[in-house]
Amino acid sequence: MAFMHPGGPTRWEALFGDLEAQARAQSAAESDALVSEMTRAEHATMTLADRFRAVVGAVVTLDLLAGAPLRGVVREAADEWALLQGVRPEPVGQHLVPLAALTGVHGLARQAAPATSRRAAVGLGPVLRALQRDRARVTVRTLSGIVGGRIARVGRDHLDVDVLDGRGARLVPFTALLVVSEAP
């Protein structure tokens, strides 16, 4: 039986109660710090492509290195590019956007979704080669303007566009590429 002072808990009981409260507070603070550190570590592993994958089906607005922003529904995202379906007032076709051409994105969630298939690792070159193979008419937006035509060749770091107005081909380095869109 604990010794009780007629006026309330003893000094020892109050001391032990205070120590227990301090230990609980320290444990809660350490737990909060651990959760914060784990959250920061998880965020450090997220890629921009993971953030795009988390919003497939949502409308986003892309700020590009040059020119007007591009608004559309995210259809697919890979490590190097995103595919958008344009929504009004933008052109309504599909738009292939290298992630390196972005200066900002509006509409991404805080969440991320890791790649679940090998298609996520498909680079920009193979996608452009598929457009070349299909002889698709495209509009290519670059840092210096817009050119329409068909993709004639795709190298490791560039593509050639056969311009439809008869002016020959135009070489576009991937570093200058902003958007490849379906031609109307």
LODRENRO-898384 format. One record per residue (C-alpha): z, x, y; residue in one letter. Coordinates in Angstrom, 2 decimals. Layout:
% residues N
<r><z>Z</z><x>X</x><y>Y</y><type>a</type></r>
...
This chain:
% residues 184
<r><z>0.00</z><x>0.00</x><y>0.00</y><type>m</type></r>
<r><z>-1.04</z><x>1.40</x><y>3.33</y><type>a</type></r>
<r><z>1.56</z><x>1.93</x><y>5.95</y><type>f</type></r>
<r><z>1.02</z><x>-0.59</x><y>8.73</y><type>m</type></r>
<r><z>2.40</z><x>-0.21</x><y>12.15</y><type>h</type></r>
<r><z>3.83</z><x>-3.43</x><y>13.50</y><type>p</type></r>
<r><z>1.38</z><x>-3.24</x><y>16.47</y><type>g</type></r>
<r><z>-1.82</z><x>-2.92</x><y>14.34</y><type>g</type></r>
<r><z>-3.57</z><x>-0.19</x><y>12.34</y><type>p</type></r>
<r><z>-2.01</z><x>3.20</x><y>12.26</y><type>t</type></r>
<r><z>-3.40</z><x>6.08</x><y>14.16</y><type>r</type></r>
<r><z>-4.71</z><x>7.55</x><y>10.89</y><type>w</type></r>
<r><z>-6.53</z><x>4.35</x><y>9.98</y><type>e</type></r>
<r><z>-8.16</z><x>4.20</x><y>13.41</y><type>a</type></r>
<r><z>-9.16</z><x>7.86</x><y>13.08</y><type>l</type></r>
<r><z>-10.76</z><x>7.30</x><y>9.65</y><type>f</type></r>
<r><z>-12.50</z><x>4.15</x><y>10.89</y><type>g</type></r>
<r><z>-13.93</z><x>6.09</x><y>13.82</y><type>d</type></r>
<r><z>-15.12</z><x>8.92</x><y>11.53</y><type>l</type></r>
<r><z>-16.81</z><x>6.40</x><y>9.20</y><type>e</type></r>
<r><z>-18.58</z><x>4.77</x><y>12.16</y><type>a</type></r>
<r><z>-19.77</z><x>8.17</x><y>13.38</y><type>q</type></r>
<r><z>-21.06</z><x>9.05</x><y>9.89</y><type>a</type></r>
<r><z>-22.96</z><x>5.73</x><y>9.67</y><type>r</type></r>
<r><z>-24.49</z><x>6.29</x><y>13.12</y><type>a</type></r>
<r><z>-25.54</z><x>9.85</x><y>12.22</y><type>q</type></r>
<r><z>-27.06</z><x>8.67</x><y>8.94</y><type>s</type></r>
<r><z>-29.03</z><x>5.94</x><y>10.75</y><type>a</type></r>
<r><z>-30.27</z><x>8.44</x><y>13.36</y><type>a</type></r>
<r><z>-31.37</z><x>10.88</x><y>10.63</y><type>e</type></r>
<r><z>-33.14</z><x>8.06</x><y>8.80</y><type>s</type></r>
<r><z>-34.94</z><x>6.99</x><y>12.00</y><type>d</type></r>
<r><z>-35.98</z><x>10.59</x><y>12.67</y><type>a</type></r>
<r><z>-37.28</z><x>10.94</x><y>9.10</y><type>l</type></r>
<r><z>-39.33</z><x>7.73</x><y>9.39</y><type>v</type></r>
<r><z>-40.74</z><x>8.88</x><y>12.74</y><type>s</type></r>
<r><z>-41.67</z><x>12.28</x><y>11.31</y><type>e</type></r>
<r><z>-43.32</z><x>10.71</x><y>8.25</y><type>m</type></r>
<r><z>-45.27</z><x>8.34</x><y>10.51</y><type>t</type></r>
<r><z>-46.48</z><x>11.24</x><y>12.66</y><type>r</type></r>
<r><z>-47.50</z><x>13.16</x><y>9.53</y><type>a</type></r>
<r><z>-49.44</z><x>10.14</x><y>8.23</y><type>e</type></r>
<r><z>-51.20</z><x>9.69</x><y>11.59</y><type>h</type></r>
<r><z>-52.17</z><x>13.36</x><y>11.55</y><type>a</type></r>
<r><z>-54.25</z><x>12.78</x><y>8.42</y><type>t</type></r>
<r><z>-56.24</z><x>9.83</x><y>9.87</y><type>m</type></r>
<r><z>-59.86</z><x>10.37</x><y>10.82</y><type>t</type></r>
<r><z>-61.99</z><x>8.41</x><y>13.21</y><type>l</type></r>
<r><z>-64.07</z><x>7.25</x><y>10.24</y><type>a</type></r>
<r><z>-60.88</z><x>5.93</x><y>8.58</y><type>d</type></r>
<r><z>-60.15</z><x>3.91</x><y>11.72</y><type>r</type></r>
<r><z>-63.69</z><x>2.47</x><y>11.65</y><type>f</type></r>
<r><z>-63.36</z><x>1.60</x><y>7.95</y><type>r</type></r>
<r><z>-60.23</z><x>-0.40</x><y>8.76</y><type>a</type></r>
<r><z>-62.21</z><x>-2.72</x><y>11.09</y><type>v</type></r>
<r><z>-65.37</z><x>-3.39</x><y>9.07</y><type>v</type></r>
<r><z>-66.45</z><x>-6.87</x><y>10.15</y><type>g</type></r>
<r><z>-64.86</z><x>-6.63</x><y>13.60</y><type>a</type></r>
<r><z>-66.56</z><x>-6.30</x><y>16.98</y><type>v</type></r>
<r><z>-66.15</z><x>-2.95</x><y>18.75</y><type>v</type></r>
<r><z>-67.56</z><x>-1.43</x><y>21.92</y><type>t</type></r>
<r><z>-68.62</z><x>2.20</x><y>21.77</y><type>l</type></r>
<r><z>-68.64</z><x>4.48</x><y>24.78</y><type>d</type></r>
<r><z>-71.37</z><x>7.05</x><y>24.24</y><type>l</type></r>
<r><z>-71.83</z><x>10.55</x><y>25.66</y><type>l</type></r>
<r><z>-74.53</z><x>9.15</x><y>27.95</y><type>a</type></r>
<r><z>-75.91</z><x>5.76</x><y>28.90</y><type>g</type></r>
<r><z>-74.59</z><x>2.26</x><y>28.53</y><type>a</type></r>
<r><z>-71.92</z><x>1.35</x><y>25.99</y><type>p</type></r>
<r><z>-72.95</z><x>-0.25</x><y>22.71</y><type>l</type></r>
<r><z>-71.25</z><x>-3.41</x><y>21.37</y><type>r</type></r>
<r><z>-71.52</z><x>-4.62</x><y>17.80</y><type>g</type></r>
<r><z>-69.92</z><x>-5.59</x><y>14.51</y><type>v</type></r>
<r><z>-68.94</z><x>-2.66</x><y>12.31</y><type>v</type></r>
<r><z>-70.94</z><x>-3.00</x><y>9.08</y><type>r</type></r>
<r><z>-70.19</z><x>0.34</x><y>7.47</y><type>e</type></r>
<r><z>-68.55</z><x>3.65</x><y>8.29</y><type>a</type></r>
<r><z>-68.96</z><x>7.10</x><y>6.78</y><type>a</type></r>
<r><z>-67.41</z><x>10.42</x><y>7.66</y><type>d</type></r>
<r><z>-70.19</z><x>11.25</x><y>10.17</y><type>e</type></r>
<r><z>-71.52</z><x>7.87</x><y>11.33</y><type>w</type></r>
<r><z>-70.93</z><x>4.16</x><y>11.81</y><type>a</type></r>
<r><z>-73.41</z><x>1.32</x><y>11.35</y><type>l</type></r>
<r><z>-73.16</z><x>-1.56</x><y>13.80</y><type>l</type></r>
<r><z>-74.87</z><x>-4.92</x><y>13.91</y><type>q</type></r>
<r><z>-75.62</z><x>-5.54</x><y>17.57</y><type>g</type></r>
<r><z>-74.26</z><x>-8.68</x><y>19.21</y><type>v</type></r>
<r><z>-75.44</z><x>-10.28</x><y>22.41</y><type>r</type></r>
<r><z>-75.99</z><x>-9.06</x><y>25.10</y><type>p</type></r>
<r><z>-76.85</z><x>-5.90</x><y>23.12</y><type>e</type></r>
<r><z>-79.99</z><x>-5.69</x><y>21.02</y><type>p</type></r>
<r><z>-79.25</z><x>-7.69</x><y>17.90</y><type>v</type></r>
<r><z>-80.58</z><x>-5.20</x><y>15.29</y><type>g</type></r>
<r><z>-78.68</z><x>-2.53</x><y>13.43</y><type>q</type></r>
<r><z>-77.56</z><x>0.66</x><y>15.15</y><type>h</type></r>
<r><z>-76.71</z><x>3.94</x><y>13.43</y><type>l</type></r>
<r><z>-74.28</z><x>5.90</x><y>15.60</y><type>v</type></r>
<r><z>-73.16</z><x>9.48</x><y>14.91</y><type>p</type></r>
<r><z>-69.40</z><x>9.64</x><y>15.46</y><type>l</type></r>
<r><z>-69.95</z><x>12.89</x><y>17.38</y><type>a</type></r>
<r><z>-71.81</z><x>10.86</x><y>20.05</y><type>a</type></r>
<r><z>-68.70</z><x>8.86</x><y>20.99</y><type>l</type></r>
<r><z>-66.46</z><x>9.37</x><y>23.98</y><type>t</type></r>
<r><z>-64.33</z><x>6.32</x><y>23.27</y><type>g</type></r>
<r><z>-64.04</z><x>3.13</x><y>21.24</y><type>v</type></r>
<r><z>-62.63</z><x>-0.27</x><y>22.21</y><type>h</type></r>
<r><z>-61.55</z><x>-2.62</x><y>19.45</y><type>g</type></r>
<r><z>-60.27</z><x>-0.26</x><y>16.77</y><type>l</type></r>
<r><z>-56.98</z><x>-1.19</x><y>15.13</y><type>a</type></r>
<r><z>-54.09</z><x>1.22</x><y>14.77</y><type>r</type></r>
<r><z>-54.53</z><x>1.11</x><y>11.01</y><type>q</type></r>
<r><z>-56.77</z><x>3.33</x><y>8.95</y><type>a</type></r>
<r><z>-58.53</z><x>2.77</x><y>5.65</y><type>a</type></r>
<r><z>-59.38</z><x>5.79</x><y>3.55</y><type>p</type></r>
<r><z>-62.78</z><x>6.15</x><y>1.95</y><type>a</type></r>
<r><z>-63.00</z><x>4.31</x><y>-1.35</y><type>t</type></r>
<r><z>-66.50</z><x>5.32</x><y>-2.41</y><type>s</type></r>
<r><z>-68.79</z><x>8.32</x><y>-2.39</y><type>r</type></r>
<r><z>-70.97</z><x>6.62</x><y>0.23</y><type>r</type></r>
<r><z>-68.41</z><x>7.63</x><y>2.85</y><type>a</type></r>
<r><z>-69.43</z><x>11.25</x><y>2.33</y><type>a</type></r>
<r><z>-73.13</z><x>10.52</x><y>2.88</y><type>v</type></r>
<r><z>-74.08</z><x>12.51</x><y>5.94</y><type>g</type></r>
<r><z>-76.33</z><x>11.58</x><y>8.81</y><type>l</type></r>
<r><z>-79.33</z><x>13.46</x><y>7.35</y><type>g</type></r>
<r><z>-79.66</z><x>11.40</x><y>4.15</y><type>p</type></r>
<r><z>-79.44</z><x>8.12</x><y>6.08</y><type>v</type></r>
<r><z>-82.15</z><x>9.28</x><y>8.47</y><type>l</type></r>
<r><z>-84.28</z><x>10.43</x><y>5.51</y><type>r</type></r>
<r><z>-84.01</z><x>6.92</x><y>4.04</y><type>a</type></r>
<r><z>-85.34</z><x>5.50</x><y>7.33</y><type>l</type></r>
<r><z>-88.12</z><x>8.11</x><y>7.21</y><type>q</type></r>
<r><z>-89.02</z><x>7.16</x><y>3.64</y><type>r</type></r>
<r><z>-89.16</z><x>3.45</x><y>4.59</y><type>d</type></r>
<r><z>-91.41</z><x>4.27</x><y>7.59</y><type>r</type></r>
<r><z>-89.09</z><x>2.10</x><y>9.68</y><type>a</type></r>
<r><z>-89.84</z><x>1.73</x><y>13.36</y><type>r</type></r>
<r><z>-86.86</z><x>2.96</x><y>15.33</y><type>v</type></r>
<r><z>-85.66</z><x>3.44</x><y>18.85</y><type>t</type></r>
<r><z>-83.88</z><x>6.76</x><y>19.25</y><type>v</type></r>
<r><z>-81.44</z><x>7.07</x><y>22.14</y><type>r</type></r>
<r><z>-80.65</z><x>10.64</x><y>23.14</y><type>t</type></r>
<r><z>-78.77</z><x>12.40</x><y>25.90</y><type>l</type></r>
<r><z>-82.04</z><x>12.63</x><y>27.86</y><type>s</type></r>
<r><z>-83.48</z><x>9.17</x><y>27.28</y><type>g</type></r>
<r><z>-85.03</z><x>6.81</x><y>24.76</y><type>i</type></r>
<r><z>-88.00</z><x>7.34</x><y>22.47</y><type>v</type></r>
<r><z>-89.57</z><x>4.82</x><y>20.11</y><type>g</type></r>
<r><z>-91.50</z><x>5.59</x><y>16.95</y><type>g</type></r>
<r><z>-91.09</z><x>6.49</x><y>13.32</y><type>r</type></r>
<r><z>-89.02</z><x>9.30</x><y>11.90</y><type>i</type></r>
<r><z>-91.48</z><x>11.94</x><y>10.72</y><type>a</type></r>
<r><z>-89.15</z><x>14.67</x><y>9.45</y><type>r</type></r>
<r><z>-85.44</z><x>15.22</x><y>9.08</y><type>v</type></r>
<r><z>-84.06</z><x>18.72</x><y>9.02</y><type>g</type></r>
<r><z>-80.54</z><x>19.94</x><y>8.50</y><type>r</type></r>
<r><z>-79.62</z><x>19.53</x><y>12.16</y><type>d</type></r>
<r><z>-82.54</z><x>17.70</x><y>13.78</y><type>h</type></r>
<r><z>-85.18</z><x>15.03</x><y>13.35</y><type>l</type></r>
<r><z>-88.76</z><x>14.62</x><y>14.53</y><type>d</type></r>
<r><z>-89.86</z><x>11.25</x><y>15.88</y><type>v</type></r>
<r><z>-93.58</z><x>10.40</x><y>15.83</y><type>d</type></r>
<r><z>-93.90</z><x>8.65</x><y>19.17</y><type>v</type></r>
<r><z>-95.92</z><x>5.44</x><y>18.91</y><type>l</type></r>
<r><z>-97.63</z><x>5.80</x><y>22.28</y><type>d</type></r>
<r><z>-99.76</z><x>8.66</x><y>20.94</y><type>g</type></r>
<r><z>-97.88</z><x>11.49</x><y>22.66</y><type>r</type></r>
<r><z>-97.21</z><x>13.27</x><y>19.37</y><type>g</type></r>
<r><z>-93.79</z><x>14.04</x><y>17.98</y><type>a</type></r>
<r><z>-90.49</z><x>14.66</x><y>19.68</y><type>r</type></r>
<r><z>-87.83</z><x>16.88</x><y>18.17</y><type>l</type></r>
<r><z>-84.27</z><x>15.60</x><y>18.58</y><type>v</type></r>
<r><z>-81.32</z><x>17.84</x><y>17.67</y><type>p</type></r>
<r><z>-78.47</z><x>15.90</x><y>16.07</y><type>f</type></r>
<r><z>-76.22</z><x>17.19</x><y>18.86</y><type>t</type></r>
<r><z>-78.31</z><x>15.17</x><y>21.37</y><type>a</type></r>
<r><z>-78.54</z><x>12.05</x><y>19.21</y><type>l</type></r>
<r><z>-76.66</z><x>8.98</x><y>20.45</y><type>l</type></r>
<r><z>-78.03</z><x>6.00</x><y>18.52</y><type>v</type></r>
<r><z>-80.85</z><x>5.23</x><y>16.10</y><type>v</type></r>
<r><z>-81.67</z><x>1.51</x><y>16.29</y><type>s</type></r>
<r><z>-84.05</z><x>-0.81</x><y>14.51</y><type>e</type></r>
<r><z>-87.08</z><x>-1.26</x><y>16.75</y><type>a</type></r>
<r><z>-87.71</z><x>-4.85</x><y>17.81</y><type>p</type></r>
